[in-house]
Amino acid sequence: MAHIFLALYLIVVGLSVLFGLALPAWIHGLLALIAGILLLAERFGLGVRRKL
C-alpha cells in the first residue's frame, strides 16, 4: 500500500516538473505524508494485513 502512494507521489511530482502543472502544494505534501507514514508503519511491522 505504501508503494502505491509513493508511486502516486512520484508521478505527480514528475508531471509537475515536466509539464509545469500548477497543483497546490498541499497535494504534494499530503501524498508525501501518507507515503512516508505508510512506509514507516510497514518498516516497524505496523502494516495493515488482509485476513484470508
VEXKEMAR-866444 format. One record per residue (C-alpha): residue number from 1; x, y, z. Coordinates in steps of 0.25 Angstrom, whole numbers. Each point is the difference from the previous one (the first is absolute). Layout:
N
  nr    c1    c2    c3
 NUM     X     Y     Z
...
//
This chain:
52
  nr    c1    c2    c3
   1     0     0     0
   2    11     9     3
   3     7    -2   -13
   4   -13     4    -7
   5     0    14     7
   6    15     1    -3
   7    -2    -3   -14
   8   -12    10    -1
   9     8    11     7
  10    12    -2   -10
  11    -9     0   -12
  12    -7    13     5
  13    14     7     3
  14     5    -5   -14
  15   -12     5    -7
  16     1    14     7
  17    15     1    -3
  18    -1    -5   -15
  19   -13     8    -4
  20     0    11    10
  21   -13    -4     7
  22    -5    10     9
  23    -5    -9    11
  24    -2     5    14
  25    12    -3    10
  26   -10    -7     9
  27    -2   -12   -10
  28    15    -2     0
  29     1     1    15
  30   -12   -10     2
  31     5   -10    -9
  32    14     0     6
  33    -5     0    14
  34    -9   -12    -3
  35    11    -8    -7
  36    10     3    11
  37    -9    -4    11
  38    -4   -13    -7
  39    15    -3    -3
  40     4     2    14
  41   -12    -8     5
  42     4   -12    -9
  43    14     1     4
  44    -3    -1    15
  45   -10   -11    -2
  46   -13     8     1
  47    -5    -2   -14
  48   -14    -4    -3
  49    -2   -14    -3
  50   -11    -6    -7
  51    -7   -12     7
  52    -2   -12    -9
//
